[in-house]
Amino acid sequence: MFLTPRFTMKFAIQVNASPYQSDAGRLAYRFILAVLAQGHEVFRVFFYHDGIYHAFKYAVPPDDECAYPALWSALAAQHHIDLVVCISAAQRRGLLSAGESLRQGKRDDDLAEGFRISGLGQLVEATLLADRFIVFG
Amino acid sequence: MKSYLFVLRKPLHSGACVQEMLDIILTAAAFDQPVSLLLLDDAVFHLKQGQQPAGIGMRDTAAMFKVLELYDVKAVYIEAESLHERGLVVQDLFLPVRPVGRAGIAALIATFDVVFAG
């Protein structure tokens, strides 16, 4: 059940750590759920530094562990959140979308459902549009 | 318009972190937002003169700090104690900086709209 807050705020989130480097991504995910449950808006999550590892489609953790890319994909689909992966951070670490790999003359298709690859302008724009900008990791 | 502060704490060549922070700094500046930097702890070494990173096969990040002035970066703050504890003085640095005492750091950070910590 969603509570009705007295006023609503627009949140933008940045995730900087990989799923297995720290719990920053998990905390960001749970923070977003809490923010949404309070009736606020989360319009964009920007994945930067090692945070881009959350977007790898073919990560296959053991069954009893959390599969982060799928969690984010479901969150984006359910709440219409824009999941943006920084292009330069992704390329450095070998994460290429199908379109991007074509442009680079490579064969790859790593980007999980619901994520898109774009530039740092999307991060700066998010900080300008948001009432609250929170960085994890 | 919002004012931005980028807080750097890590030394040179510690992974891609600083390089990637510089990329955000230049992007924010390219959006015509007022951008300032604060160097704490080992990050003060970024501005030390006489770096020769080619010798260890690393990128010349000092050159990237030097272009900050061209991007209208408003101020580079540096924590005076961080500098002193590492045996450095402002004359060792290749950019003009504004030293701030440790006791004044929290108040300085509070004056900005958006803070990036790295």
gemmi code that builds the backbone of each chain (N, CA, C; Angstrom):
import gemmi

chains = {
    "A": [
        ("MET", (0.845, -1.200, 0.000), (0.000, 0.000, 0.000), (0.877, 1.245, 0.000)),
        ("PHE", (0.511, 2.227, -0.796), (1.293, 3.449, -0.872), (0.739, 4.493, 0.088)),
        ("LEU", (1.623, 5.106, 0.815), (1.220, 6.207, 1.683), (1.131, 7.477, 0.848)),
        ("THR", (0.326, 8.388, 1.266), (0.248, 9.670, 0.561), (1.020, 10.713, 1.352)),
        ("PRO", (2.149, 11.132, 0.828), (2.926, 12.124, 1.565), (2.302, 13.507, 1.405)),
        ("ARG", (2.678, 14.407, 2.286), (2.155, 15.770, 2.201), (2.702, 16.481, 0.963)),
        ("PHE", (3.880, 16.129, 0.570), (4.432, 16.660, -0.677), (5.283, 15.573, -1.293)),
        ("THR", (5.439, 15.597, -2.588), (6.249, 14.569, -3.225), (7.519, 15.194, -3.783)),
        ("MET", (8.562, 14.393, -3.785), (9.850, 14.861, -4.305), (10.309, 13.953, -5.428)),
        ("LYS", (11.113, 14.546, -6.316), (11.721, 13.786, -7.407), (13.144, 13.398, -7.003)),
        ("PHE", (13.400, 12.096, -7.032), (14.725, 11.594, -6.659), (15.482, 11.119, -7.899)),
        ("ALA", (16.774, 11.395, -7.922), (17.694, 10.761, -8.867), (18.763, 10.046, -8.040)),
        ("ILE", (19.171, 8.889, -8.534), (20.081, 8.023, -7.774), (21.302, 7.714, -8.629)),
        ("GLN", (22.470, 7.656, -7.983), (23.673, 7.193, -8.676), (24.222, 5.974, -7.935)),
        ("VAL", (24.584, 4.941, -8.694), (25.162, 3.725, -8.107), (26.584, 3.561, -8.645)),
        ("ASN", (27.555, 3.482, -7.732), (28.963, 3.491, -8.141), (29.712, 2.195, -7.868)),
        ("ALA", (29.100, 1.252, -7.179), (29.817, 0.032, -6.794), (29.174, -1.188, -7.434)),
        ("SER", (29.986, -2.186, -7.732), (29.487, -3.409, -8.361), (28.733, -4.258, -7.327)),
        ("PRO", (27.925, -5.208, -7.772), (27.140, -6.018, -6.831), (28.001, -6.778, -5.828)),
        ("TYR", (29.234, -7.129, -6.214), (30.046, -7.978, -5.338), (31.191, -7.216, -4.677)),
        ("GLN", (31.189, -5.910, -4.867), (32.229, -5.070, -4.282), (31.763, -4.525, -2.936)),
        ("SER", (30.502, -4.200, -2.837), (29.948, -3.673, -1.590), (28.437, -3.816, -1.666)),
        ("ASP", (27.754, -3.420, -0.600), (26.296, -3.534, -0.627), (25.636, -2.236, -1.095)),
        ("ALA", (26.429, -1.350, -1.716), (25.898, -0.047, -2.131), (24.720, -0.204, -3.101)),
        ("GLY", (24.837, -1.140, -4.041), (23.767, -1.327, -5.017), (22.493, -1.850, -4.368)),
        ("ARG", (22.674, -2.788, -3.429), (21.515, -3.340, -2.727), (20.835, -2.256, -1.881)),
        ("LEU", (21.665, -1.425, -1.221), (21.104, -0.330, -0.419), (20.358, 0.658, -1.304)),
        ("ALA", (20.924, 0.939, -2.481), (20.261, 1.854, -3.412), (18.906, 1.293, -3.821)),
        ("TYR", (18.893, -0.001, -4.132), (17.650, -0.659, -4.554), (16.597, -0.577, -3.452)),
        ("ARG", (17.000, -0.870, -2.228), (16.034, -0.848, -1.115), (15.623, 0.583, -0.779)),
        ("PHE", (16.542, 1.514, -0.937), (16.203, 2.925, -0.720), (15.139, 3.379, -1.717)),
        ("ILE", (15.317, 2.959, -2.967), (14.356, 3.330, -4.013), (12.967, 2.765, -3.683)),
        ("LEU", (12.919, 1.508, -3.233), (11.629, 0.910, -2.856), (10.973, 1.716, -1.734)),
        ("ALA", (11.789, 2.144, -0.771), (11.257, 2.917, 0.358), (10.732, 4.275, -0.111)),
        ("VAL", (11.494, 4.911, -1.013), (11.093, 6.224, -1.541), (9.770, 6.109, -2.309)),
        ("LEU", (9.663, 5.055, -3.121), (8.436, 4.842, -3.903), (7.258, 4.547, -2.980)),
        ("ALA", (7.518, 3.768, -1.934), (6.449, 3.405, -0.997), (5.911, 4.629, -0.266)),
        ("GLN", (6.753, 5.663, -0.162), (6.313, 6.914, 0.477), (5.584, 7.820, -0.510)),
        ("GLY", (5.463, 7.375, -1.753), (4.723, 8.159, -2.743), (5.568, 9.156, -3.511)),
        ("HIS", (6.897, 9.122, -3.328), (7.776, 10.011, -4.082), (8.097, 9.392, -5.435)),
        ("GLU", (8.789, 10.161, -6.254), (9.132, 9.704, -7.600), (10.639, 9.466, -7.704)),
        ("VAL", (11.021, 8.348, -8.305), (12.427, 8.121, -8.676), (12.446, 8.056, -10.196)),
        ("PHE", (13.045, 9.044, -10.838), (12.929, 9.089, -12.300), (14.150, 8.531, -13.003)),
        ("ARG", (15.287, 8.466, -12.334), (16.460, 7.929, -13.032), (17.458, 7.331, -12.036)),
        ("VAL", (18.048, 6.200, -12.436), (19.191, 5.647, -11.710), (20.351, 5.635, -12.695)),
        ("PHE", (21.454, 6.258, -12.304), (22.616, 6.344, -13.178), (23.709, 5.436, -12.628)),
        ("PHE", (24.185, 4.524, -13.455), (25.201, 3.559, -13.042), (26.557, 4.019, -13.559)),
        ("TYR", (27.478, 4.233, -12.615), (28.777, 4.803, -12.977), (29.882, 4.038, -12.244)),
        ("HIS", (31.121, 4.323, -12.602), (32.260, 3.582, -12.041), (31.946, 2.076, -12.148)),
        ("ASP", (32.278, 1.294, -11.069), (32.001, -0.146, -11.126), (30.506, -0.463, -10.984)),
        ("GLY", (29.690, 0.536, -10.779), (28.240, 0.332, -10.720), (27.669, -0.227, -12.007)),
        ("ILE", (28.399, -0.063, -13.104), (27.891, -0.558, -14.387), (27.758, -2.091, -14.400)),
        ("TYR", (28.454, -2.759, -13.448), (28.355, -4.228, -13.399), (26.951, -4.711, -13.033)),
        ("HIS", (26.094, -3.797, -12.559), (24.697, -4.170, -12.287), (23.917, -4.431, -13.571)),
        ("ALA", (24.465, -3.999, -14.707), (23.696, -4.040, -15.954), (24.061, -5.216, -16.851)),
        ("PHE", (24.946, -6.105, -16.375), (25.358, -7.240, -17.215), (24.263, -8.300, -17.298)),
        ("LYS", (23.727, -8.481, -18.496), (22.620, -9.411, -18.712), (23.000, -10.856, -18.379)),
        ("TYR", (24.246, -11.225, -18.682), (24.624, -12.636, -18.568), (25.304, -12.989, -17.253)),
        ("ALA", (25.161, -12.137, -16.255), (25.635, -12.528, -14.922), (24.778, -13.698, -14.455)),
        ("VAL", (25.442, -14.779, -14.021), (24.686, -15.964, -13.600), (25.111, -16.362, -12.188)),
        ("PRO", (24.589, -15.672, -11.181), (24.931, -16.047, -9.804), (24.219, -17.343, -9.415)),
        ("PRO", (24.699, -18.033, -8.378), (24.008, -19.235, -7.893), (22.547, -18.924, -7.540)),
        ("ASP", (21.708, -19.949, -7.605), (20.265, -19.765, -7.413), (19.888, -19.110, -6.087)),
        ("ASP", (20.690, -19.361, -5.065), (20.311, -18.824, -3.751), (20.917, -17.438, -3.503)),
        ("GLU", (21.492, -16.831, -4.563), (21.996, -15.469, -4.431), (21.139, -14.510, -5.248)),
        ("CYS", (21.246, -13.245, -4.882), (20.463, -12.208, -5.547), (20.991, -11.943, -6.969)),
        ("ALA", (20.114, -11.949, -7.956), (20.514, -11.619, -9.336), (20.160, -10.158, -9.599)),
        ("TYR", (21.142, -9.295, -9.427), (20.867, -7.853, -9.471), (20.329, -7.354, -10.804)),
        ("PRO", (20.941, -7.743, -11.943), (20.413, -7.200, -13.211), (18.914, -7.447, -13.360)),
        ("ALA", (18.463, -8.659, -12.996), (17.037, -8.987, -13.118), (16.189, -8.158, -12.154)),
        ("LEU", (16.740, -7.914, -10.955), (16.014, -7.077, -9.978), (15.773, -5.677, -10.535)),
        ("TRP", (16.844, -5.105, -11.091), (16.733, -3.745, -11.652), (15.777, -3.729, -12.833)),
        ("SER", (15.868, -4.762, -13.689), (14.986, -4.823, -14.864), (13.523, -4.807, -14.423)),
        ("ALA", (13.215, -5.607, -13.397), (11.837, -5.685, -12.901), (11.407, -4.353, -12.295)),
        ("LEU", (12.328, -3.731, -11.564), (12.018, -2.428, -10.946), (11.705, -1.379, -12.010)),
        ("ALA", (12.531, -1.373, -13.060), (12.343, -0.383, -14.131), (11.003, -0.598, -14.822)),
        ("ALA", (10.668, -1.873, -15.064), (9.424, -2.161, -15.769), (8.215, -1.785, -14.915)),
        ("GLN", (8.315, -2.061, -13.633), (7.163, -1.841, -12.757), (6.937, -0.356, -12.459)),
        ("HIS", (8.008, 0.387, -12.303), (7.864, 1.779, -11.846), (8.310, 2.812, -12.884)),
        ("HIS", (8.595, 2.366, -14.097), (8.989, 3.274, -15.174), (10.178, 4.145, -14.775)),
        ("ILE", (11.208, 3.490, -14.265), (12.422, 4.208, -13.882), (13.438, 4.082, -15.011)),
        ("ASP", (14.066, 5.189, -15.331), (15.057, 5.245, -16.395), (16.405, 4.759, -15.846)),
        ("LEU", (16.848, 3.582, -16.280), (18.136, 3.040, -15.824), (19.194, 3.369, -16.871)),
        ("VAL", (20.131, 4.230, -16.525), (21.123, 4.686, -17.499), (22.514, 4.208, -17.084)),
        ("VAL", (23.207, 3.600, -18.037), (24.579, 3.145, -17.814), (25.502, 4.084, -18.576)),
        ("CYS", (26.522, 4.589, -17.897), (27.454, 5.511, -18.561), (28.238, 4.781, -19.651)),
        ("ILE", (28.255, 5.368, -20.812), (28.880, 4.698, -21.958), (30.385, 4.518, -21.782)),
        ("SER", (31.076, 5.542, -21.290), (32.533, 5.416, -21.211), (32.923, 4.447, -20.092)),
        ("ALA", (32.198, 4.494, -18.966), (32.476, 3.555, -17.874), (32.181, 2.120, -18.324)),
        ("ALA", (31.134, 1.952, -19.120), (30.751, 0.619, -19.600), (31.776, 0.082, -20.591)),
        ("GLN", (32.200, 0.928, -21.514), (33.163, 0.472, -22.530), (34.493, 0.078, -21.899)),
        ("ARG", (34.936, 0.871, -20.908), (36.170, 0.524, -20.199), (36.130, -0.891, -19.634)),
        ("ARG", (34.922, -1.290, -19.174), (34.787, -2.556, -18.438), (34.208, -3.677, -19.296)),
        ("GLY", (34.066, -3.427, -20.592), (33.649, -4.503, -21.487), (32.159, -4.756, -21.522)),
        ("LEU", (31.356, -3.782, -21.115), (29.899, -3.919, -21.213), (29.432, -3.187, -22.468)),
        ("LEU", (28.975, -3.948, -23.449), (28.556, -3.358, -24.718), (27.137, -3.807, -25.039)),
        ("SER", (26.296, -2.859, -25.406), (24.968, -3.218, -25.915), (25.153, -3.751, -27.336)),
        ("ALA", (24.097, -4.352, -27.878), (24.195, -4.894, -29.235), (24.562, -3.788, -30.227)),
        ("GLY", (23.895, -2.649, -30.110), (24.149, -1.542, -31.025), (25.556, -0.987, -30.882)),
        ("GLU", (25.985, -0.870, -29.631), (27.314, -0.312, -29.362), (28.415, -1.244, -29.868)),
        ("SER", (28.223, -2.530, -29.691), (29.262, -3.465, -30.125), (29.372, -3.471, -31.651)),
        ("LEU", (28.247, -3.276, -32.314), (28.257, -3.184, -33.773), (29.113, -2.003, -34.223)),
        ("ARG", (28.915, -0.876, -33.520), (29.670, 0.333, -33.866), (31.162, 0.159, -33.611)),
        ("GLN", (31.496, -0.690, -32.618), (32.901, -0.913, -32.271), (33.511, -2.061, -33.068)),
        ("GLY", (32.720, -2.663, -33.939), (33.227, -3.793, -34.714), (33.426, -5.035, -33.872)),
        ("LYS", (32.616, -5.193, -32.826), (32.724, -6.368, -31.949), (31.392, -7.101, -31.937)),
        ("ARG", (31.400, -8.273, -31.332), (30.159, -9.043, -31.251), (29.814, -9.236, -29.783)),
        ("ASP", (28.801, -8.518, -29.322), (28.440, -8.600, -27.917), (27.037, -8.046, -27.739)),
        ("ASP", (26.429, -8.376, -26.634), (25.050, -7.956, -26.373), (24.805, -8.121, -24.880)),
        ("ASP", (25.420, -7.250, -24.073), (25.505, -7.495, -22.627), (24.423, -6.814, -21.804)),
        ("LEU", (23.741, -5.845, -22.399), (22.916, -4.952, -21.587), (21.595, -5.620, -21.194)),
        ("ALA", (21.341, -5.665, -19.891), (20.112, -6.291, -19.389), (18.898, -5.436, -19.746)),
        ("GLU", (17.747, -6.087, -19.744), (16.469, -5.448, -20.075), (16.221, -4.229, -19.186)),
        ("GLY", (15.735, -3.155, -19.794), (15.348, -1.985, -18.996), (16.462, -0.973, -18.806)),
        ("PHE", (17.707, -1.369, -19.097), (18.825, -0.429, -19.020), (19.032, 0.208, -20.391)),
        ("ARG", (19.589, 1.410, -20.406), (20.039, 1.988, -21.662), (21.419, 2.609, -21.437)),
        ("ILE", (22.155, 2.723, -22.528), (23.509, 3.283, -22.447), (23.471, 4.717, -22.944)),
        ("SER", (24.032, 5.606, -22.157), (24.083, 7.003, -22.588), (25.268, 7.697, -21.924)),
        ("GLY", (25.308, 9.010, -22.044), (26.484, 9.740, -21.579), (26.279, 10.423, -20.236)),
        ("LEU", (27.349, 11.072, -19.786), (27.318, 11.743, -18.488), (26.355, 12.926, -18.455)),
        ("GLY", (25.987, 13.421, -19.626), (24.987, 14.493, -19.677), (23.696, 14.078, -18.987)),
        ("GLN", (23.383, 12.775, -19.063), (22.171, 12.257, -18.415), (22.285, 12.325, -16.892)),
        ("LEU", (23.513, 12.189, -16.396), (23.737, 12.287, -14.947), (23.583, 13.732, -14.493)),
        ("VAL", (24.252, 14.644, -15.213), (24.183, 16.060, -14.823), (22.748, 16.571, -14.956)),
        ("GLU", (22.073, 16.161, -16.030), (20.670, 16.555, -16.200), (19.826, 16.058, -15.024)),
        ("ALA", (20.087, 14.813, -14.591), (19.326, 14.251, -13.471), (19.532, 15.076, -12.198)),
        ("THR", (20.764, 15.520, -11.967), (21.021, 16.320, -10.754), (20.299, 17.662, -10.834)),
        ("LEU", (20.120, 18.168, -12.062), (19.441, 19.456, -12.222), (17.928, 19.319, -12.040)),
        ("LEU", (17.381, 18.181, -12.476), (15.927, 17.983, -12.420), (15.455, 17.510, -11.045)),
        ("ALA", (16.355, 16.876, -10.295), (15.944, 16.219, -9.050), (15.823, 17.203, -7.891)),
        ("ASP", (14.871, 16.889, -6.992), (14.836, 17.595, -5.707), (15.890, 17.008, -4.779)),
        ("ARG", (16.113, 15.704, -4.916), (17.132, 15.031, -4.107), (17.948, 14.127, -5.012)),
        ("PHE", (19.279, 14.242, -4.913), (20.196, 13.401, -5.690), (21.046, 12.630, -4.680)),
        ("ILE", (20.930, 11.311, -4.686), (21.601, 10.493, -3.676), (22.579, 9.540, -4.360)),
        ("VAL", (23.816, 9.524, -3.851), (24.867, 8.679, -4.429), (25.139, 7.496, -3.501)),
        ("PHE", (25.170, 6.301, -4.082), (25.502, 5.093, -3.321), (26.823, 4.517, -3.834)),
        ("GLY", (27.750, 4.313, -2.932), (29.025, 3.682, -3.283), (30.075, 4.689, -3.674)),
    ],
    "B": [
        ("MET", (19.782, 26.494, -12.340), (21.221, 26.366, -12.102), (21.479, 25.907, -10.670)),
        ("LYS", (22.425, 24.993, -10.523), (22.815, 24.525, -9.194), (24.338, 24.603, -9.057)),
        ("SER", (24.792, 24.766, -7.836), (26.241, 24.797, -7.622), (26.725, 23.392, -7.261)),
        ("TYR", (27.863, 23.012, -7.845), (28.397, 21.653, -7.693), (29.732, 21.668, -6.966)),
        ("LEU", (29.887, 20.737, -6.050), (31.181, 20.527, -5.413), (31.595, 19.070, -5.611)),
        ("PHE", (32.798, 18.895, -6.102), (33.355, 17.545, -6.286), (34.453, 17.340, -5.251)),
        ("VAL", (34.269, 16.360, -4.407), (35.232, 16.094, -3.338), (36.083, 14.899, -3.739)),
        ("LEU", (37.375, 15.125, -3.882), (38.302, 14.034, -4.236), (39.138, 13.681, -3.018)),
        ("ARG", (39.287, 12.373, -2.771), (40.056, 11.932, -1.601), (41.150, 10.941, -1.958)),
        ("LYS", (41.085, 10.377, -3.155), (42.019, 9.304, -3.498), (43.250, 9.846, -4.211)),
        ("PRO", (44.387, 9.131, -4.089), (45.610, 9.578, -4.762), (45.552, 9.303, -6.259)),
        ("LEU", (46.588, 9.738, -6.938), (46.688, 9.525, -8.380), (46.730, 8.033, -8.701)),
        ("HIS", (46.238, 7.710, -9.881), (46.393, 6.367, -10.451), (45.818, 5.271, -9.558)),
        ("SER", (44.772, 5.627, -8.774), (44.112, 4.593, -7.968), (42.862, 4.135, -8.713)),
        ("GLY", (43.072, 3.302, -9.712), (41.957, 2.844, -10.543), (41.459, 3.954, -11.446)),
        ("ALA", (40.243, 3.781, -11.955), (39.689, 4.745, -12.904), (38.890, 5.838, -12.201)),
        ("CYS", (38.860, 5.792, -10.863), (37.951, 6.660, -10.108), (38.145, 8.143, -10.416)),
        ("VAL", (39.403, 8.597, -10.335), (39.641, 10.029, -10.498), (39.391, 10.461, -11.942)),
        ("GLN", (39.867, 9.631, -12.867), (39.607, 9.901, -14.281), (38.107, 10.066, -14.531)),
        ("GLU", (37.320, 9.167, -13.941), (35.878, 9.199, -14.180), (35.214, 10.370, -13.451)),
        ("MET", (35.780, 10.763, -12.306), (35.259, 11.960, -11.631), (35.544, 13.203, -12.466)),
        ("LEU", (36.745, 13.261, -13.037), (37.087, 14.409, -13.886), (36.117, 14.519, -15.055)),
        ("ASP", (35.706, 13.374, -15.567), (34.741, 13.384, -16.674), (33.407, 14.009, -16.248)),
        ("ILE", (32.964, 13.710, -15.021), (31.717, 14.339, -14.542), (31.929, 15.848, -14.356)),
        ("ILE", (33.090, 16.199, -13.805), (33.391, 17.610, -13.556), (33.319, 18.404, -14.867)),
        ("LEU", (33.952, 17.857, -15.902), (33.971, 18.569, -17.187), (32.572, 18.607, -17.809)),
        ("THR", (31.790, 17.550, -17.592), (30.428, 17.542, -18.133), (29.564, 18.584, -17.429)),
        ("ALA", (29.668, 18.638, -16.101), (28.881, 19.630, -15.356), (29.274, 21.038, -15.779)),
        ("ALA", (30.580, 21.255, -15.968), (31.055, 22.576, -16.401), (30.545, 22.890, -17.806)),
        ("ALA", (30.485, 21.855, -18.658), (29.995, 22.060, -20.024), (28.496, 22.389, -20.030)),
        ("PHE", (27.782, 22.028, -18.964), (26.378, 22.403, -18.802), (26.250, 23.822, -18.234)),
        ("ASP", (27.373, 24.533, -18.151), (27.404, 25.906, -17.645), (26.951, 26.026, -16.198)),
        ("GLN", (27.232, 24.997, -15.406), (26.908, 25.064, -13.984), (28.165, 25.493, -13.219)),
        ("PRO", (27.990, 26.242, -12.130), (29.167, 26.616, -11.329), (29.754, 25.407, -10.613)),
        ("VAL", (31.009, 25.102, -10.911), (31.661, 23.877, -10.421), (32.877, 24.240, -9.574)),
        ("SER", (32.992, 23.597, -8.415), (34.182, 23.746, -7.585), (34.690, 22.372, -7.174)),
        ("LEU", (35.964, 22.331, -6.801), (36.587, 21.081, -6.355), (37.080, 21.241, -4.931)),
        ("LEU", (37.097, 20.134, -4.199), (37.700, 20.115, -2.871), (38.602, 18.889, -2.804)),
        ("LEU", (39.875, 19.121, -2.526), (40.841, 18.016, -2.440), (41.167, 17.739, -0.974)),
        ("LEU", (40.936, 16.489, -0.574), (41.205, 16.059, 0.800), (42.158, 14.866, 0.773)),
        ("ASP", (42.805, 14.648, 1.900), (43.642, 13.446, 2.080), (44.657, 13.319, 0.933)),
        ("ASP", (44.853, 12.078, 0.416), (45.879, 11.872, -0.610), (45.546, 12.535, -1.941)),
        ("ALA", (44.326, 13.038, -2.098), (43.973, 13.706, -3.349), (44.776, 14.988, -3.562)),
        ("VAL", (45.397, 15.509, -2.493), (46.198, 16.728, -2.675), (47.375, 16.479, -3.631)),
        ("PHE", (47.817, 15.220, -3.735), (48.948, 14.907, -4.622), (48.621, 15.131, -6.099)),
        ("HIS", (47.332, 15.194, -6.429), (46.962, 15.393, -7.832), (47.581, 16.660, -8.424)),
        ("LEU", (47.771, 17.657, -7.573), (48.213, 18.956, -8.081), (49.710, 19.169, -7.912)),
        ("LYS", (50.424, 18.138, -7.505), (51.861, 18.315, -7.279), (52.605, 18.494, -8.605)),
        ("GLN", (53.479, 19.470, -8.604), (54.263, 19.728, -9.814), (55.249, 18.595, -10.095)),
        ("GLY", (55.650, 18.508, -11.358), (56.744, 17.604, -11.732), (56.363, 16.150, -11.855)),
        ("GLN", (55.105, 15.866, -12.138), (54.705, 14.463, -12.300), (55.239, 13.896, -13.616)),
        ("GLN", (55.645, 12.627, -13.594), (56.125, 11.958, -14.809), (55.438, 10.603, -14.943)),
        ("PRO", (54.137, 10.615, -15.206), (53.367, 9.358, -15.201), (53.742, 8.407, -16.338)),
        ("ALA", (54.337, 8.947, -17.410), (54.700, 8.074, -18.534), (55.678, 6.990, -18.085)),
        ("GLY", (56.489, 7.314, -17.087), (57.480, 6.369, -16.588), (56.867, 5.092, -16.047)),
        ("ILE", (55.635, 5.170, -15.563), (54.961, 3.944, -15.078), (53.789, 3.587, -15.983)),
        ("GLY", (53.794, 4.152, -17.176), (52.776, 3.782, -18.157), (51.383, 4.258, -17.814)),
        ("MET", (51.280, 5.358, -17.039), (49.967, 5.852, -16.655), (49.623, 7.137, -17.412)),
        ("ARG", (48.354, 7.442, -17.427), (47.862, 8.631, -18.100), (48.230, 9.885, -17.307)),
        ("ASP", (48.443, 10.973, -18.005), (48.822, 12.232, -17.363), (47.569, 12.954, -16.864)),
        ("THR", (47.151, 12.622, -15.635), (45.932, 13.258, -15.115), (46.175, 14.723, -14.752)),
        ("ALA", (47.442, 15.085, -14.499), (47.739, 16.485, -14.188), (47.292, 17.379, -15.345)),
        ("ALA", (47.488, 16.882, -16.565), (47.094, 17.666, -17.737), (45.592, 17.933, -17.719)),
        ("MET", (44.825, 16.965, -17.190), (43.372, 17.156, -17.134), (42.992, 18.202, -16.095)),
        ("PHE", (43.713, 18.232, -14.977), (43.433, 19.267, -13.975), (43.773, 20.656, -14.525)),
        ("LYS", (44.813, 20.679, -15.384), (45.221, 21.987, -15.930), (44.155, 22.585, -16.851)),
        ("VAL", (43.339, 21.743, -17.491), (42.313, 22.308, -18.382), (41.083, 22.791, -17.612)),
        ("LEU", (41.028, 22.499, -16.303), (39.845, 22.911, -15.541), (39.610, 24.420, -15.626)),
        ("GLU", (40.719, 25.167, -15.646), (40.582, 26.631, -15.724), (39.876, 27.052, -17.003)),
        ("LEU", (40.163, 26.327, -18.094), (39.524, 26.650, -19.379), (38.017, 26.412, -19.308)),
        ("TYR", (37.619, 25.477, -18.452), (36.200, 25.149, -18.314), (35.514, 26.031, -17.270)),
        ("ASP", (36.205, 27.083, -16.829), (35.585, 28.010, -15.890), (35.280, 27.376, -14.535)),
        ("VAL", (36.060, 26.400, -14.139), (35.877, 25.846, -12.799), (36.161, 26.964, -11.797)),
        ("LYS", (35.200, 27.180, -10.905), (35.229, 28.402, -10.099), (36.345, 28.411, -9.065)),
        ("ALA", (36.501, 27.289, -8.342), (37.505, 27.292, -7.285), (37.997, 25.887, -7.028)),
        ("VAL", (39.268, 25.788, -6.693), (39.823, 24.519, -6.220), (40.196, 24.733, -4.751)),
        ("TYR", (39.411, 24.109, -3.861), (39.688, 24.191, -2.430), (40.576, 23.024, -2.038)),
        ("ILE", (41.438, 23.255, -1.084), (42.324, 22.194, -0.628), (42.384, 22.252, 0.891)),
        ("GLU", (42.321, 21.101, 1.514), (42.353, 21.107, 2.979), (43.779, 21.354, 3.446)),
        ("ALA", (43.979, 22.395, 4.219), (45.321, 22.813, 4.625), (46.046, 21.697, 5.387)),
        ("GLU", (45.337, 20.995, 6.279), (45.970, 19.938, 7.079), (46.402, 18.764, 6.198)),
        ("SER", (45.589, 18.423, 5.186), (45.957, 17.320, 4.290), (47.270, 17.635, 3.589)),
        ("LEU", (47.394, 18.875, 3.157), (48.605, 19.326, 2.473), (49.809, 19.243, 3.431)),
        ("HIS", (49.621, 19.811, 4.607), (50.702, 19.904, 5.591), (51.170, 18.515, 6.054)),
        ("GLU", (50.193, 17.624, 6.287), (50.527, 16.274, 6.779), (51.363, 15.489, 5.767)),
        ("ARG", (51.292, 15.898, 4.503), (52.045, 15.189, 3.456), (53.305, 15.953, 3.048)),
        ("GLY", (53.674, 16.924, 3.877), (54.915, 17.651, 3.636), (54.862, 18.575, 2.437)),
        ("LEU", (53.664, 19.019, 2.067), (53.522, 19.881, 0.893), (53.110, 21.289, 1.312)),
        ("VAL", (53.471, 22.242, 0.454), (52.990, 23.625, 0.610), (52.365, 24.031, -0.724)),
        ("VAL", (51.581, 25.108, -0.708), (50.852, 25.482, -1.932), (51.802, 25.781, -3.097)),
        ("GLN", (53.054, 26.155, -2.772), (54.025, 26.434, -3.844), (54.433, 25.163, -4.602)),
        ("ASP", (54.157, 23.999, -4.018), (54.466, 22.736, -4.703), (53.424, 22.380, -5.763)),
        ("LEU", (52.336, 23.146, -5.820), (51.207, 22.769, -6.669), (51.201, 23.582, -7.966)),
        ("PHE", (50.627, 22.989, -9.003), (50.653, 23.681, -10.296), (49.375, 24.470, -10.581)),
        ("LEU", (48.400, 24.448, -9.661), (47.188, 25.252, -9.845), (47.020, 26.175, -8.649)),
        ("PRO", (46.452, 27.349, -8.870), (46.113, 28.187, -7.711), (44.983, 27.534, -6.909)),
        ("VAL", (45.167, 27.431, -5.593), (44.170, 26.762, -4.754), (43.762, 27.684, -3.603)),
        ("ARG", (42.627, 27.362, -3.008), (42.177, 28.090, -1.818), (42.258, 27.146, -0.621)),
        ("PRO", (43.257, 27.312, 0.247), (43.363, 26.426, 1.410), (42.210, 26.682, 2.392)),
        ("VAL", (41.659, 25.584, 2.931), (40.591, 25.666, 3.932), (40.995, 24.778, 5.091)),
        ("GLY", (40.853, 25.269, 6.309), (41.186, 24.465, 7.485), (40.173, 23.347, 7.684)),
        ("ARG", (40.638, 22.259, 8.325), (39.768, 21.090, 8.519), (38.461, 21.474, 9.220)),
        ("ALA", (38.544, 22.400, 10.148), (37.359, 22.791, 10.920), (36.321, 23.493, 10.042)),
        ("GLY", (36.774, 23.997, 8.882), (35.850, 24.738, 8.022), (35.265, 23.927, 6.879)),
        ("ILE", (35.674, 22.664, 6.775), (35.279, 21.847, 5.616), (33.763, 21.602, 5.573)),
        ("ALA", (33.182, 21.240, 6.711), (31.746, 20.919, 6.729), (30.922, 22.136, 6.307)),
        ("ALA", (31.308, 23.312, 6.814), (30.574, 24.540, 6.479), (30.719, 24.849, 4.997)),
        ("LEU", (31.901, 24.592, 4.435), (32.121, 24.822, 3.001), (31.210, 23.912, 2.178)),
        ("ILE", (31.192, 22.622, 2.520), (30.380, 21.659, 1.764), (28.901, 22.057, 1.820)),
        ("ALA", (28.468, 22.565, 2.954), (27.054, 22.911, 3.149), (26.596, 24.049, 2.233)),
        ("THR", (27.541, 24.798, 1.636), (27.141, 25.919, 0.796), (26.805, 25.498, -0.642)),
        ("PHE", (26.986, 24.210, -0.970), (26.734, 23.757, -2.350), (25.417, 22.995, -2.467)),
        ("ASP", (24.814, 23.066, -3.674), (23.547, 22.368, -3.912), (23.765, 20.874, -4.125)),
        ("VAL", (24.785, 20.526, -4.909), (25.026, 19.118, -5.263), (26.469, 18.770, -4.906)),
        ("VAL", (26.636, 17.679, -4.187), (27.988, 17.265, -3.773), (28.258, 15.854, -4.292)),
        ("PHE", (29.339, 15.719, -5.024), (29.819, 14.406, -5.472), (31.034, 14.052, -4.619)),
        ("ALA", (31.015, 12.899, -3.988), (32.161, 12.482, -3.183), (32.837, 11.299, -3.866)),
        ("GLY", (34.143, 11.332, -3.947), (34.859, 10.229, -4.577), (36.172, 9.959, -3.915)),
    ],
}
model = gemmi.Model(1)
for chain_id, residues in chains.items():
    chain = gemmi.Chain(chain_id)
    for i, (resn, *xyz) in enumerate(residues, 1):
        res = gemmi.Residue()
        res.name, res.seqid = resn, gemmi.SeqId(i, " ")
        for name, pos in zip(("N", "CA", "C"), xyz):
            atom = gemmi.Atom()
            atom.name, atom.element = name, gemmi.Element(name[0])
            atom.pos, atom.b_iso = gemmi.Position(*pos), 0.0
            res.add_atom(atom)
        chain.add_residue(res)
    model.add_chain(chain)
structure = gemmi.Structure()
structure.add_model(model)
structure.setup_entities()
